[in-house]
Amino acid sequence: MSVTQQYLLDVHRALRHGEPVPPAPGAYDRQAVRALRDHRRFRAVLAGRPARGRVRSALGRWLRGRSRTVC
């Protein structure tokens, strides 16, 4: 059963029982990703690491290190 079929079945059941209709799949994806990002930044600050730019700076260090060893 696909996600869409399950959602339609849940909507049908909710309407028959007089309950509120569940949110559509993907309706809160953006909010969930934003909350996860904020939580990871918060944990980084608590651990004493920079909250932003960690991946870019790590890639920069890795690429600079590779360019010296290729000589």
A tleap script that builds the chain and sets N, CA, C and O, in Angstrom:
source leaprc.protein.ff14SB
mol = sequence {
  NMET SER VAL THR GLN GLN TYR LEU LEU ASP
  VAL HIE ARG ALA LEU ARG HIE GLY GLU PRO
  VAL PRO PRO ALA PRO GLY ALA TYR ASP ARG
  GLN ALA VAL ARG ALA LEU ARG ASP HIE ARG
  ARG PHE ARG ALA VAL LEU ALA GLY ARG PRO
  ALA ARG GLY ARG VAL ARG SER ALA LEU GLY
  ARG TRP LEU ARG GLY ARG SER ARG THR VAL
  CCYS
}
set mol.1.N position { 0.856 -1.172 0.000 }
set mol.1.CA position { 0.000 0.000 0.000 }
set mol.1.C position { 0.903 1.235 0.000 }
set mol.1.O position { 1.849 1.328 0.782 }
set mol.2.N position { 0.601 2.157 -0.869 }
set mol.2.CA position { 1.409 3.376 -0.965 }
set mol.2.C position { 1.011 4.362 0.144 }
set mol.2.O position { 0.018 4.170 0.845 }
set mol.3.N position { 1.796 5.391 0.274 }
set mol.3.CA position { 1.528 6.420 1.277 }
set mol.3.C position { 0.207 7.125 0.961 }
set mol.3.O position { -0.580 7.427 1.859 }
set mol.4.N position { -0.020 7.379 -0.313 }
set mol.4.CA position { -1.243 8.069 -0.714 }
set mol.4.C position { -2.477 7.221 -0.415 }
set mol.4.O position { -3.487 7.734 0.066 }
set mol.5.N position { -2.392 5.935 -0.697 }
set mol.5.CA position { -3.524 5.056 -0.415 }
set mol.5.C position { -3.806 4.977 1.081 }
set mol.5.O position { -4.962 4.987 1.503 }
set mol.6.N position { -2.742 4.899 1.880 }
set mol.6.CA position { -2.919 4.855 3.334 }
set mol.6.C position { -3.544 6.149 3.839 }
set mol.6.O position { -4.406 6.134 4.718 }
set mol.7.N position { -3.100 7.269 3.273 }
set mol.7.CA position { -3.661 8.559 3.683 }
set mol.7.C position { -5.150 8.633 3.346 }
set mol.7.O position { -5.955 9.076 4.164 }
set mol.8.N position { -5.507 8.199 2.146 }
set mol.8.CA position { -6.923 8.230 1.759 }
set mol.8.C position { -7.766 7.316 2.639 }
set mol.8.O position { -8.903 7.652 2.971 }
set mol.9.N position { -7.221 6.169 3.016 }
set mol.9.CA position { -7.931 5.273 3.925 }
set mol.9.C position { -8.105 5.922 5.295 }
set mol.9.O position { -9.174 5.819 5.897 }
set mol.10.N position { -7.065 6.587 5.792 }
set mol.10.CA position { -7.162 7.277 7.082 }
set mol.10.C position { -8.180 8.408 7.043 }
set mol.10.O position { -8.915 8.617 8.008 }
set mol.11.N position { -8.227 9.143 5.921 }
set mol.11.CA position { -9.203 10.227 5.779 }
set mol.11.C position { -10.618 9.656 5.781 }
set mol.11.O position { -11.515 10.193 6.430 }
set mol.12.N position { -10.801 8.581 5.060 }
set mol.12.CA position { -12.125 7.947 5.003 }
set mol.12.C position { -12.578 7.489 6.394 }
set mol.12.O position { -13.719 7.723 6.793 }
set mol.13.N position { -11.681 6.843 7.116 }
set mol.13.CA position { -12.022 6.384 8.472 }
set mol.13.C position { -12.340 7.552 9.386 }
set mol.13.O position { -13.295 7.502 10.161 }
set mol.14.N position { -11.528 8.617 9.293 }
set mol.14.CA position { -11.738 9.781 10.156 }
set mol.14.C position { -13.086 10.431 9.865 }
set mol.14.O position { -13.800 10.824 10.788 }
set mol.15.N position { -13.429 10.544 8.604 }
set mol.15.CA position { -14.712 11.160 8.260 }
set mol.15.C position { -15.886 10.312 8.728 }
set mol.15.O position { -16.902 10.851 9.166 }
set mol.16.N position { -15.759 9.004 8.640 }
set mol.16.CA position { -16.851 8.116 9.067 }
set mol.16.C position { -17.053 8.142 10.572 }
set mol.16.O position { -18.174 7.971 11.051 }
set mol.17.N position { -15.960 8.357 11.333 }
set mol.17.CA position { -16.040 8.372 12.793 }
set mol.17.C position { -16.197 9.776 13.359 }
set mol.17.O position { -16.277 9.950 14.575 }
set mol.18.N position { -16.242 10.778 12.485 }
set mol.18.CA position { -16.408 12.148 12.961 }
set mol.18.C position { -15.167 12.720 13.617 }
set mol.18.O position { -15.270 13.647 14.420 }
set mol.19.N position { -14.013 12.195 13.299 }
set mol.19.CA position { -12.746 12.662 13.871 }
set mol.19.C position { -12.092 13.661 12.913 }
set mol.19.O position { -12.463 13.727 11.741 }
set mol.20.N position { -11.129 14.430 13.400 }
set mol.20.CA position { -10.437 15.363 12.500 }
set mol.20.C position { -9.593 14.596 11.469 }
set mol.20.O position { -9.059 13.524 11.755 }
set mol.21.N position { -9.493 15.159 10.300 }
set mol.21.CA position { -8.738 14.535 9.209 }
set mol.21.C position { -7.244 14.674 9.501 }
set mol.21.O position { -6.802 15.750 9.902 }
set mol.22.N position { -6.455 13.610 9.308 }
set mol.22.CA position { -5.015 13.697 9.550 }
set mol.22.C position { -4.341 14.594 8.508 }
set mol.22.O position { -4.871 14.771 7.412 }
set mol.23.N position { -3.191 15.156 8.837 }
set mol.23.CA position { -2.498 16.008 7.859 }
set mol.23.C position { -1.998 15.173 6.675 }
set mol.23.O position { -1.703 13.986 6.813 }
set mol.24.N position { -1.912 15.809 5.536 }
set mol.24.CA position { -1.443 15.126 4.334 }
set mol.24.C position { 0.035 14.753 4.488 }
set mol.24.O position { 0.770 15.431 5.205 }
set mol.25.N position { 0.472 13.684 3.823 }
set mol.25.CA position { 1.887 13.312 3.894 }
set mol.25.C position { 2.767 14.441 3.355 }
set mol.25.O position { 2.495 15.001 2.293 }
set mol.26.N position { 3.800 14.759 4.086 }
set mol.26.CA position { 4.718 15.812 3.663 }
set mol.26.C position { 4.301 17.206 4.069 }
set mol.26.O position { 4.985 18.173 3.734 }
set mol.27.N position { 3.196 17.335 4.782 }
set mol.27.CA position { 2.710 18.667 5.149 }
set mol.27.C position { 3.651 19.372 6.125 }
set mol.27.O position { 3.755 20.599 6.108 }
set mol.28.N position { 4.323 18.619 6.958 }
set mol.28.CA position { 5.188 19.226 7.977 }
set mol.28.C position { 6.656 18.867 7.786 }
set mol.28.O position { 7.440 18.974 8.729 }
set mol.29.N position { 7.040 18.446 6.598 }
set mol.29.CA position { 8.433 18.068 6.352 }
set mol.29.C position { 9.380 19.238 6.554 }
set mol.29.O position { 10.437 19.086 7.167 }
set mol.30.N position { 9.010 20.398 6.045 }
set mol.30.CA position { 9.886 21.560 6.149 }
set mol.30.C position { 10.106 21.951 7.609 }
set mol.30.O position { 11.224 22.276 8.009 }
set mol.31.N position { 9.043 21.916 8.395 }
set mol.31.CA position { 9.169 22.247 9.817 }
set mol.31.C position { 10.034 21.223 10.545 }
set mol.31.O position { 10.811 21.582 11.429 }
set mol.32.N position { 9.903 19.953 10.178 }
set mol.32.CA position { 10.697 18.912 10.832 }
set mol.32.C position { 12.175 19.066 10.511 }
set mol.32.O position { 13.018 18.908 11.394 }
set mol.33.N position { 12.499 19.370 9.269 }
set mol.33.CA position { 13.902 19.557 8.884 }
set mol.33.C position { 14.478 20.780 9.578 }
set mol.33.O position { 15.621 20.753 10.035 }
set mol.34.N position { 13.697 21.854 9.663 }
set mol.34.CA position { 14.175 23.065 10.335 }
set mol.34.C position { 14.407 22.805 11.821 }
set mol.34.O position { 15.392 23.280 12.384 }
set mol.35.N position { 13.514 22.060 12.456 }
set mol.35.CA position { 13.682 21.749 13.874 }
set mol.35.C position { 14.918 20.878 14.099 }
set mol.35.O position { 15.647 21.072 15.072 }
set mol.36.N position { 15.154 19.927 13.205 }
set mol.36.CA position { 16.340 19.086 13.328 }
set mol.36.C position { 17.609 19.912 13.174 }
set mol.36.O position { 18.566 19.732 13.927 }
set mol.37.N position { 17.618 20.823 12.195 }
set mol.37.CA position { 18.787 21.686 11.985 }
set mol.37.C position { 19.046 22.552 13.212 }
set mol.37.O position { 20.191 22.684 13.644 }
set mol.38.N position { 17.995 23.144 13.778 }
set mol.38.CA position { 18.151 23.982 14.962 }
set mol.38.C position { 18.661 23.168 16.147 }
set mol.38.O position { 19.494 23.644 16.919 }
set mol.39.N position { 18.164 21.946 16.292 }
set mol.39.CA position { 18.610 21.098 17.396 }
set mol.39.C position { 20.083 20.744 17.246 }
set mol.39.O position { 20.826 20.756 18.228 }
set mol.40.N position { 20.511 20.431 16.032 }
set mol.40.CA position { 21.924 20.098 15.806 }
set mol.40.C position { 22.817 21.299 16.070 }
set mol.40.O position { 23.905 21.149 16.625 }
set mol.41.N position { 22.372 22.487 15.680 }
set mol.41.CA position { 23.157 23.697 15.973 }
set mol.41.C position { 23.246 23.933 17.473 }
set mol.41.O position { 24.305 24.296 17.988 }
set mol.42.N position { 22.145 23.729 18.170 }
set mol.42.CA position { 22.125 23.906 19.624 }
set mol.42.C position { 23.090 22.936 20.297 }
set mol.42.O position { 23.848 23.320 21.188 }
set mol.43.N position { 23.058 21.658 19.858 }
set mol.43.CA position { 23.970 20.662 20.442 }
set mol.43.C position { 25.427 21.012 20.142 }
set mol.43.O position { 26.296 20.779 20.982 }
set mol.44.N position { 25.709 21.560 18.972 }
set mol.44.CA position { 27.068 21.954 18.623 }
set mol.44.C position { 27.548 23.075 19.530 }
set mol.44.O position { 28.695 23.055 19.976 }
set mol.45.N position { 26.697 24.045 19.810 }
set mol.45.CA position { 27.077 25.151 20.697 }
set mol.45.C position { 27.340 24.625 22.096 }
set mol.45.O position { 28.300 25.049 22.741 }
set mol.46.N position { 26.506 23.708 22.580 }
set mol.46.CA position { 26.728 23.151 23.914 }
set mol.46.C position { 28.037 22.380 23.991 }
set mol.46.O position { 28.676 22.348 25.042 }
set mol.47.N position { 28.441 21.759 22.890 }
set mol.47.CA position { 29.677 20.982 22.864 }
set mol.47.C position { 30.902 21.856 22.602 }
set mol.47.O position { 32.029 21.360 22.616 }
set mol.48.N position { 30.691 23.155 22.363 }
set mol.48.CA position { 31.809 24.062 22.148 }
set mol.48.C position { 32.300 24.082 20.708 }
set mol.48.O position { 33.419 24.523 20.447 }
set mol.49.N position { 31.491 23.617 19.779 }
set mol.49.CA position { 31.861 23.641 18.366 }
set mol.49.C position { 31.119 24.787 17.690 }
set mol.49.O position { 30.095 25.248 18.195 }
set mol.50.N position { 31.636 25.254 16.536 }
set mol.50.CA position { 30.894 26.301 15.822 }
set mol.50.C position { 29.549 25.769 15.347 }
set mol.50.O position { 29.438 24.611 14.944 }
set mol.51.N position { 28.548 26.606 15.396 }
set mol.51.CA position { 27.201 26.165 15.035 }
set mol.51.C position { 26.973 26.188 13.532 }
set mol.51.O position { 26.104 25.469 13.040 }
set mol.52.N position { 27.721 26.984 12.794 }
set mol.52.CA position { 27.500 27.093 11.357 }
set mol.52.C position { 28.821 26.950 10.618 }
set mol.52.O position { 29.878 27.313 11.134 }
set mol.53.N position { 28.747 26.420 9.411 }
set mol.53.CA position { 29.916 26.334 8.552 }
set mol.53.C position { 30.853 25.191 8.863 }
set mol.53.O position { 31.999 25.200 8.414 }
set mol.54.N position { 30.401 24.206 9.619 }
set mol.54.CA position { 31.293 23.115 10.008 }
set mol.54.C position { 31.649 22.225 8.833 }
set mol.54.O position { 32.801 21.811 8.702 }
set mol.55.N position { 30.693 21.924 7.981 }
set mol.55.CA position { 30.943 21.030 6.853 }
set mol.55.C position { 31.869 21.702 5.843 }
set mol.55.O position { 32.822 21.092 5.359 }
set mol.56.N position { 31.581 22.956 5.534 }
set mol.56.CA position { 32.414 23.670 4.571 }
set mol.56.C position { 33.848 23.802 5.063 }
set mol.56.O position { 34.780 23.616 4.281 }
set mol.57.N position { 34.046 24.116 6.329 }
set mol.57.CA position { 35.406 24.252 6.841 }
set mol.57.C position { 36.120 22.902 6.889 }
set mol.57.O position { 37.324 22.833 6.640 }
set mol.58.N position { 35.397 21.836 7.203 }
set mol.58.CA position { 36.010 20.507 7.208 }
set mol.58.C position { 36.415 20.093 5.795 }
set mol.58.O position { 37.496 19.538 5.596 }
set mol.59.N position { 35.553 20.360 4.814 }
set mol.59.CA position { 35.911 20.049 3.425 }
set mol.59.C position { 37.095 20.876 2.969 }
set mol.59.O position { 37.962 20.377 2.253 }
set mol.60.N position { 37.141 22.134 3.375 }
set mol.60.CA position { 38.281 22.988 3.022 }
set mol.60.C position { 39.579 22.457 3.599 }
set mol.60.O position { 40.597 22.425 2.907 }
set mol.61.N position { 39.556 22.038 4.860 }
set mol.61.CA position { 40.764 21.464 5.474 }
set mol.61.C position { 41.172 20.188 4.763 }
set mol.61.O position { 42.360 19.956 4.537 }
set mol.62.N position { 40.202 19.360 4.408 }
set mol.62.CA position { 40.493 18.097 3.743 }
set mol.62.C position { 41.083 18.334 2.352 }
set mol.62.O position { 42.047 17.676 1.961 }
set mol.63.N position { 40.500 19.276 1.609 }
set mol.63.CA position { 41.002 19.560 0.265 }
set mol.63.C position { 42.372 20.223 0.298 }
set mol.63.O position { 43.214 19.923 -0.548 }
set mol.64.N position { 42.615 21.107 1.241 }
set mol.64.CA position { 43.945 21.720 1.363 }
set mol.64.C position { 44.988 20.676 1.728 }
set mol.64.O position { 46.121 20.734 1.250 }
set mol.65.N position { 44.618 19.733 2.563 }
set mol.65.CA position { 45.550 18.671 2.944 }
set mol.65.C position { 45.887 17.768 1.781 }
set mol.65.O position { 47.028 17.319 1.673 }
set mol.66.N position { 44.937 17.485 0.906 }
set mol.66.CA position { 45.170 16.628 -0.263 }
set mol.66.C position { 46.052 17.321 -1.291 }
set mol.66.O position { 46.871 16.670 -1.941 }
set mol.67.N position { 45.896 18.629 -1.447 }
set mol.67.CA position { 46.676 19.326 -2.478 }
set mol.67.C position { 48.156 19.328 -2.138 }
set mol.67.O position { 48.982 19.350 -3.050 }
set mol.68.N position { 48.526 19.308 -0.871 }
set mol.68.CA position { 49.946 19.296 -0.496 }
set mol.68.C position { 50.573 17.935 -0.709 }
set mol.68.O position { 51.762 17.866 -1.022 }
set mol.69.N position { 49.841 16.861 -0.555 }
set mol.69.CA position { 50.428 15.531 -0.648 }
set mol.69.C position { 50.504 15.027 -2.080 }
set mol.69.O position { 51.126 13.993 -2.320 }
set mol.70.N position { 49.896 15.714 -3.040 }
set mol.70.CA position { 49.853 15.245 -4.423 }
set mol.70.C position { 51.154 15.576 -5.152 }
set mol.70.O position { 51.423 14.967 -6.187 }
set mol.71.N position { 51.958 16.490 -4.675 }
set mol.71.CA position { 53.175 16.950 -5.350 }
set mol.71.C position { 53.937 15.841 -5.924 }
set mol.71.O position { 54.988 16.061 -6.526 }
savepdb mol mol.pdb
quit
